[in-house]
Amino acid sequence: MARGWLPDLPSPLPFDLTPMISVQDVHVAIDGTPILHGITFEVGAGSVAGYVGPNGAGKTTTMRLLTGA
């Protein structure tokens, strides 16, 4: 049975649905100024994802947090 836009999937699945990246309720402040306010998201293994937003939204801060830069 199809689920909305998802096609029927074979069982067992030929791929792992475990998230490659999992971010849960992250808060970041720089010099006492809150920058990230409780962001939460997951990116699945083998998926392609985009991370977009307006200038100053915290995209670079999030990527630096994830990479340890």
N, C-alpha and C positions, 0 to 999 in steps of 0.2 A: 504494500500500500504506500503510495507517495505521500510525503509529509510537506505540504505547501510547495515550495520551490525545490525541495530536496528530492532527488531521484530515489528509487528503491535501492537499498544497499545490500550487498551480499552478507551472509552471516557464516562464519565469523568475518569481520571486516579485514580487508587486506592491508590496513594501516593502523597505526596507534593513535587514539584520540587524546592521549595525555598531552596537556599543554607543555610547550617548549619554554614559554615565558609566562609566569603568573605573578601579577602585581596585586596586592591586597591592601587597601586602605592606607596608602602612602601619603604622608604629610611632610613637607619640606619648608623650612624657613631659612632665609639668608639675611644675616644681620638683624634678626628679629622680625623681618617682614615675611608673612606667609606667602609662599610661592605655589606650592601644590597643596590642594585641599582634599585629601582622602580619595585619590585616584585608585581605581580598580579595573584591571583588564587582564585578559589571557590571549595568547597567540598560540595556536595549535602547531604541533610539529609538522613541518613540511608545507605549511601555509604561507601565503604571501600577504603581507599586511601593510597598510599605509598609516602614517600617523600625521594628521594634518590639523591645523588650527591657525588662528590669527597670530600676528606678532605679539610676543609677550605672554602667550598662553601657557608656557612651561614645557614646550616640546624638547628643547635642548637640555633643560634641567632634568627632565625624565630620562633622556638617553644617557646623559652623564651619570645619573644615579645607577642605571642598569649596567653600564659598562665599567663603573668604578673610576671614571676619569675625573 
